[in-house]
Amino acid sequence: MRPNARRTTLADIAQAAGVSVATVSKVVNGRGDVAPRTRARVQELLHQHRYLAPVFRHTEAIESPTIEVQFQGGLKSYVAEALEGIVDSAAESGASVVVSKASRAPHWARNLVSAGRHAVIAVTSVYTAAHLNELARAGLPLVVLDPLHLPDSRVNSVGATNFAGGLAATQHLLFLGHRRVAYLGGPTMAVCNQARMHGYRAAMEAEGAQVPDAYVQPGEFTYETGLLGAAALLGLPEPPTAIFAGNDEIALGVIETARARGLRIPEDLSVVGFDDTNLAQMTSPPLTTVRQPLREMGGAALRTALRLANGEKVESHHIELATELVVRASTAPPREETSARR
């Protein structure tokens, strides 16, 4: 065969492998009823001849779909809860899930197809145009869970109502009587961070509360950002009486910095987080936070991936699930003479 002369077909692969076209189709679609040696031979030929499965060509549901779930960085509480939702939904759907760290090895998308994957779910991962092009060439659908950047129009994604969550968190602090409220967030260009920050600013503006430049601090969605950012905020000549943190890990860092300074939560400083991971209930005191429905988001991403793998159309390229403020013991009305000046 001459792969560069025309597109390689299933018939070409079948002839080279000495099997039927139906057998090759089973391998391409991840069916389990193929002998291991035959499967290995067919997969090798598919790879050798750079067979590209046409996108969304399936005419019937895949019997045993396998979804690749990729994430970057450490397996933190946020990722773990989203994965739990994906796995639970997969079990209900009869699908299999393979979890891995995002790979950028040569031909990584084609390798996933050869390994029997039918779609990819990326958890807060960043995909460039080159990555998207490779996935498209391999005929592999992608769903991004809680995208860090505005997704390409070719990408399906699942997120939450981050602006509404930021608005609710800040309105809660304002209702308690706080006017010196700071926002300590994640990366400046992360769309979820921007939405949370804009919700914060909208609530402050509606109340006529001032937002000094120093009250908005970007960082990463990490505990270390909470430690360092809170130190900077509490060291200001007029420190905030409340801090809205961009996620629960940042909030935990804020609480630790306040504790090290001899401040009490919430008597001297109120703190609100975002996500409502299991960390939120383990803090002392338990953390007021915005619940992001991570398990439900994971389930929605899995169901979307399965529909795309089966060639179905989805109603919307982006799904947003509702956030909800969960009030616990880390917030209270401000003291008249806050000790946060210490």
Backbone torsions as a table, in degrees:
resi	resn	phi	psi	omega
1	MET	NA	151.4	177.3
2	ARG	-116.7	94.8	-173.4
3	PRO	-57.5	-29.5	-176.0
4	ASN	-83.0	-11.8	-176.6
5	ALA	-78.5	-36.1	-179.9
6	ARG	-159.1	172.2	179.6
7	ARG	-69.7	130.3	177.6
8	THR	-66.9	136.3	-178.2
9	THR	-109.9	168.3	175.5
10	LEU	-61.5	-34.9	179.0
11	ALA	-63.9	-38.5	177.6
12	ASP	-61.4	-46.9	-179.3
13	ILE	-64.2	-42.1	-179.3
14	ALA	-61.8	-42.6	179.6
15	GLN	-63.7	-44.2	-179.1
16	ALA	-65.7	-34.6	-177.8
17	ALA	-86.3	-14.6	-178.4
18	GLY	73.5	33.3	178.8
19	VAL	-130.0	177.0	179.4
20	SER	-80.1	159.8	175.6
21	VAL	-61.9	-35.1	179.4
22	ALA	-61.7	-38.4	179.3
23	THR	-65.8	-42.9	178.2
24	VAL	-62.8	-40.1	178.9
25	SER	-61.5	-39.6	177.9
26	LYS	-61.4	-40.4	179.5
27	VAL	-65.7	-45.4	-179.7
28	VAL	-60.2	-38.5	-176.0
29	ASN	-91.9	6.8	174.5
30	GLY	75.2	20.1	177.8
31	ARG	-66.3	149.6	-175.4
32	GLY	-91.6	-11.5	-173.4
33	ASP	-90.8	52.5	175.6
34	VAL	-132.5	133.9	-179.8
35	ALA	-59.2	141.1	-176.6
36	PRO	-53.6	-43.6	-178.7
37	ARG	-66.2	-40.3	178.3
38	THR	-65.3	-43.4	178.8
39	ARG	-59.1	-45.9	-179.2
40	ALA	-61.6	-41.2	179.4
41	ARG	-64.0	-45.3	-179.1
42	VAL	-65.5	-43.0	179.7
43	GLN	-62.8	-37.3	178.1
44	GLU	-64.0	-41.8	178.7
45	LEU	-68.7	-38.5	176.2
46	LEU	-59.0	-43.2	178.9
47	HIS	-68.9	-43.6	-176.9
48	GLN	-62.1	-40.7	-177.4
49	HIS	-96.8	9.1	174.7
50	ARG	53.5	46.8	179.1
51	TYR	-66.0	129.1	179.0
52	LEU	-112.2	114.5	178.9
53	ALA	-68.9	126.7	178.0
54	PRO	-57.3	136.4	-176.7
55	VAL	-65.1	130.5	174.1
56	PHE	58.3	41.1	-177.4
57	ARG	-90.2	-9.1	-172.5
58	HIS	-60.7	138.8	178.0
59	THR	-106.7	-10.6	176.2
60	GLU	-143.2	159.2	-175.4
61	ALA	-62.7	140.7	175.3
62	ILE	-70.7	131.1	-173.8
63	GLU	-68.6	-45.6	-177.2
64	SER	-130.9	74.1	-176.1
65	PRO	-68.2	146.7	176.7
66	THR	-122.3	125.5	-176.8
67	ILE	-111.0	130.2	175.3
68	GLU	-88.7	124.4	177.6
69	VAL	-110.6	118.3	-176.7
70	GLN	-115.8	142.5	174.7
71	PHE	-140.7	161.6	179.4
72	GLN	-113.7	153.4	177.2
73	GLY	77.1	-159.0	-177.6
74	GLY	-79.9	160.2	178.2
75	LEU	-84.6	82.3	-175.9
76	LYS	-87.6	174.6	-176.9
77	SER	-56.9	-40.5	-179.9
78	TYR	-58.6	-50.6	-177.9
79	VAL	-65.7	-41.4	-177.7
80	ALA	-61.2	-40.4	-179.0
81	GLU	-71.3	-36.9	175.4
82	ALA	-65.0	-40.9	177.8
83	LEU	-62.1	-37.4	178.9
84	GLU	-61.1	-40.9	177.2
85	GLY	-65.4	-39.0	178.3
86	ILE	-64.1	-47.5	-177.2
87	VAL	-65.2	-42.8	179.5
88	ASP	-61.5	-43.4	-179.6
89	SER	-67.4	-36.3	178.2
90	ALA	-64.0	-41.2	179.4
91	ALA	-62.4	-39.5	178.5
92	GLU	-67.9	-30.1	-175.6
93	SER	-92.6	-7.0	-177.1
94	GLY	77.5	19.5	179.9
95	ALA	-97.9	161.3	174.8
96	SER	-107.9	150.2	-179.5
97	VAL	-126.5	133.3	173.2
98	VAL	-116.9	123.2	-177.0
99	VAL	-102.6	132.9	179.8
100	SER	-149.7	164.3	170.2
101	LYS	-82.2	145.3	-175.5
102	ALA	-55.8	130.9	-178.3
103	SER	-112.1	143.4	174.9
104	ARG	-125.0	28.8	176.7
105	ALA	-65.9	156.1	178.9
106	PRO	-56.1	136.5	177.1
107	HIS	59.8	30.1	-175.7
108	TRP	-60.6	-37.9	-178.9
109	ALA	-68.9	-43.4	178.7
110	ARG	-64.4	-35.1	177.1
111	ASN	-63.9	-35.9	177.4
112	LEU	-64.6	-41.3	177.7
113	VAL	-62.4	-44.6	179.3
114	SER	-61.8	-29.9	179.4
115	ALA	-82.7	1.6	175.5
116	GLY	92.0	17.1	177.4
117	ARG	-80.5	147.5	-178.5
118	HIS	-113.9	-13.8	177.4
119	ALA	-167.7	164.6	179.5
120	VAL	-124.1	133.6	169.0
121	ILE	-111.4	123.7	179.3
122	ALA	-107.9	124.2	-179.5
123	VAL	-95.5	110.1	179.3
124	THR	47.9	33.5	178.7
125	SER	-96.2	157.8	180.0
126	VAL	-103.7	125.0	178.8
127	TYR	-119.0	125.9	178.9
128	THR	-83.9	173.6	177.1
129	ALA	-59.7	-36.7	179.4
130	ALA	-63.7	-40.6	177.9
131	HIS	-64.4	-42.6	-179.4
132	LEU	-65.1	-38.3	178.5
133	ASN	-64.4	-39.4	179.5
134	GLU	-66.8	-40.5	176.7
135	LEU	-62.5	-40.7	179.7
136	ALA	-64.8	-42.3	178.9
137	ARG	-63.1	-33.4	180.0
138	ALA	-83.1	-6.1	-178.8
139	GLY	68.4	33.3	-174.4
140	LEU	-110.9	112.3	179.7
141	PRO	-65.7	149.8	-180.0
142	LEU	-126.4	135.9	170.9
143	VAL	-125.9	125.5	179.6
144	VAL	-101.3	126.3	178.7
145	LEU	-95.7	119.8	-178.6
146	ASP	54.2	66.4	-175.5
147	PRO	-62.1	139.2	177.1
148	LEU	-76.3	-32.8	-179.8
149	HIS	-119.6	159.9	177.0
150	LEU	-58.8	120.4	-174.4
151	PRO	-72.0	151.3	172.4
152	ASP	-58.2	150.7	-178.4
153	SER	-62.7	-17.8	178.1
154	ARG	-81.6	-8.1	-171.7
155	VAL	-100.7	132.7	171.1
156	ASN	-90.6	141.6	-175.7
157	SER	-144.4	158.7	177.9
158	VAL	-129.9	129.1	179.7
159	GLY	-142.5	-161.1	179.9
160	ALA	-132.9	169.2	-178.7
161	THR	-80.2	77.7	-174.5
162	ASN	-65.8	-39.3	179.2
163	PHE	-62.5	-47.5	179.8
164	ALA	-61.8	-36.9	178.0
165	GLY	-65.6	-43.4	177.1
166	GLY	-63.9	-38.0	178.0
167	LEU	-63.7	-47.6	-177.3
168	ALA	-64.6	-40.9	-179.8
169	ALA	-61.3	-45.0	-177.2
170	THR	-72.3	-39.1	177.4
171	GLN	-61.3	-36.6	177.2
172	HIS	-60.1	-45.8	-179.9
173	LEU	-66.8	-39.3	178.0
174	LEU	-65.9	-39.0	178.4
175	PHE	-61.9	-34.5	178.5
176	LEU	-71.2	-15.3	178.8
177	GLY	112.5	-0.2	178.6
178	HIS	-72.5	140.5	172.4
179	ARG	-124.2	-23.2	175.9
180	ARG	-97.3	84.6	-176.4
181	VAL	-114.9	127.6	179.8
182	ALA	-108.8	157.4	175.3
183	TYR	-118.4	123.1	178.8
184	LEU	-117.0	104.7	-168.3
185	GLY	-117.5	-164.0	-178.9
186	GLY	-96.2	-155.6	-177.8
187	PRO	-57.8	139.4	-175.9
188	THR	-57.2	-40.6	-173.0
189	MET	-89.0	-3.2	177.9
190	ALA	-70.1	125.6	-174.6
191	VAL	-63.3	-34.6	178.5
192	CYS	-66.0	-38.9	177.6
193	ASN	-65.7	-43.0	178.8
194	GLN	-59.8	-43.5	-178.1
195	ALA	-65.2	-41.9	179.3
196	ARG	-64.4	-42.2	179.8
197	MET	-65.5	-40.6	179.5
198	HIS	-67.1	-34.6	174.2
199	GLY	-62.9	-42.5	176.2
200	TYR	-59.6	-49.2	-178.0
201	ARG	-64.7	-38.1	-179.9
202	ALA	-62.5	-42.7	179.3
203	ALA	-66.0	-42.1	-179.9
204	MET	-64.5	-42.7	-179.1
205	GLU	-65.8	-41.5	-179.5
206	ALA	-62.7	-30.2	-179.1
207	GLU	-89.2	-7.7	-177.5
208	GLY	75.7	20.2	179.7
209	ALA	-86.5	138.1	-178.2
210	GLN	-75.5	145.7	176.0
211	VAL	-124.5	87.8	175.9
212	PRO	-59.5	150.9	-178.9
213	ASP	-54.5	-38.2	-176.7
214	ALA	-69.9	-12.5	-179.2
215	TYR	-81.2	-9.1	178.4
216	VAL	-114.9	109.3	-175.2
217	GLN	-119.0	117.2	174.2
218	PRO	-82.3	166.2	177.7
219	GLY	-174.4	-136.8	173.3
220	GLU	-123.0	164.6	179.0
221	PHE	-83.0	62.1	-174.2
222	THR	-133.9	160.2	175.6
223	TYR	-59.5	-38.4	-178.7
224	GLU	-63.6	-36.7	175.4
225	THR	-61.1	-39.0	177.4
226	GLY	-64.1	-43.3	178.7
227	LEU	-60.2	-53.9	-174.4
228	LEU	-73.2	-41.2	-178.9
229	GLY	-65.4	-41.0	178.6
230	ALA	-65.5	-37.2	178.1
231	ALA	-61.3	-41.2	178.7
232	ALA	-66.9	-43.1	-178.1
233	LEU	-67.9	-43.7	-177.7
234	LEU	-75.0	-13.1	176.3
235	GLY	-89.9	-0.2	179.2
236	LEU	-69.5	154.0	177.0
237	PRO	-57.2	-35.5	175.6
238	GLU	-125.3	84.9	-174.2
239	PRO	-72.7	158.9	178.0
240	PRO	-70.0	154.1	172.3
241	THR	-94.5	-9.5	178.5
242	ALA	-148.3	145.0	178.0
243	ILE	-127.5	125.3	172.5
244	PHE	-96.4	115.1	-177.6
245	ALA	-95.1	143.8	-175.8
246	GLY	-67.8	-19.5	171.1
247	ASN	-156.9	176.9	-175.0
248	ASP	-67.9	-35.6	-179.7
249	GLU	-64.1	-42.1	176.1
250	ILE	-60.9	-43.2	-178.9
251	ALA	-59.8	-38.7	178.7
252	LEU	-64.6	-38.0	175.8
253	GLY	-64.4	-38.9	177.0
254	VAL	-61.0	-46.3	-178.5
255	ILE	-61.9	-40.0	-179.3
256	GLU	-67.4	-41.4	177.4
257	THR	-63.0	-42.5	178.2
258	ALA	-61.8	-43.7	179.6
259	ARG	-60.4	-42.9	-179.5
260	ALA	-64.3	-24.2	178.0
261	ARG	-90.2	2.7	179.9
262	GLY	82.3	15.7	179.5
263	LEU	-91.6	147.4	179.0
264	ARG	-102.2	141.2	175.7
265	ILE	-107.3	121.8	7.5
266	PRO	-102.9	6.8	-173.1
267	GLU	-58.8	-42.5	-177.4
268	ASP	-100.4	-24.1	-177.8
269	LEU	-153.7	125.9	174.3
270	SER	-91.9	143.8	-177.7
271	VAL	-135.1	133.3	175.4
272	VAL	-123.6	137.7	177.5
273	GLY	-107.8	-164.9	178.8
274	PHE	-152.0	132.4	176.4
275	ASP	123.9	-44.7	-173.5
276	ASP	60.9	51.0	170.8
277	THR	-74.4	176.2	179.9
278	ASN	-63.4	-17.5	177.2
279	LEU	-63.5	-31.3	-173.4
280	ALA	-61.9	-33.2	-179.4
281	GLN	-89.5	-8.6	-178.9
282	MET	-93.8	-10.6	-179.4
283	THR	-73.5	165.0	175.8
284	SER	-127.3	107.5	1.3
285	PRO	-78.2	166.2	176.4
286	PRO	-55.1	144.8	-167.8
287	LEU	-89.4	128.2	164.9
288	THR	-69.7	131.2	-174.4
289	THR	-155.6	166.8	175.1
290	VAL	-94.8	119.5	-179.5
291	ARG	-76.4	119.2	170.5
292	GLN	-99.0	123.2	-172.5
293	PRO	-74.2	74.4	-170.6
294	LEU	-63.3	-43.5	179.7
295	ARG	-64.8	-42.4	178.9
296	GLU	-65.2	-37.4	177.5
297	MET	-63.8	-41.5	177.2
298	GLY	-61.8	-42.2	177.7
299	GLY	-63.1	-41.7	178.9
300	ALA	-64.4	-38.9	178.3
301	ALA	-64.4	-41.2	179.9
302	LEU	-64.9	-45.2	-179.7
303	ARG	-64.8	-37.6	177.3
304	THR	-65.4	-43.0	179.4
305	ALA	-60.7	-40.6	179.7
306	LEU	-66.0	-40.3	178.4
307	ARG	-63.7	-43.0	179.4
308	LEU	-66.5	-39.3	179.4
309	ALA	-62.3	-30.0	179.1
310	ASN	-90.8	9.1	175.9
311	GLY	79.1	13.5	180.0
312	GLU	-83.3	154.8	174.1
313	LYS	-89.0	146.7	176.5
314	VAL	-108.5	150.9	-173.9
315	GLU	-68.6	-31.9	-176.6
316	SER	-143.1	142.9	177.7
317	HIS	-73.4	-20.3	-179.3
318	HIS	-134.7	128.9	178.2
319	ILE	-111.9	133.1	175.7
320	GLU	-120.4	126.3	176.5
321	LEU	-100.0	151.5	-172.3
322	ALA	-73.5	139.9	171.9
323	THR	-92.1	166.2	-178.5
324	GLU	-150.1	132.6	176.9
325	LEU	-75.2	128.9	177.2
326	VAL	-114.2	110.8	-176.2
327	VAL	-89.1	124.0	176.0
328	ARG	-126.1	-143.6	-168.0
329	ALA	-100.8	8.0	-176.8
330	SER	-92.3	5.1	179.0
331	THR	-130.3	144.6	-180.0
332	ALA	-161.2	165.6	175.6
333	PRO	-58.8	148.8	-178.8
334	PRO	-72.5	150.2	172.7
335	ARG	-75.8	151.7	179.4
336	GLU	-62.5	-42.2	177.9
337	GLU	-117.0	84.9	-175.4
338	THR	-66.8	140.2	177.1
339	SER	-81.7	5.2	178.3
340	ALA	-65.9	-9.2	177.7
341	ARG	-74.5	-10.6	-177.5
342	ARG	-66.7	NA	NA
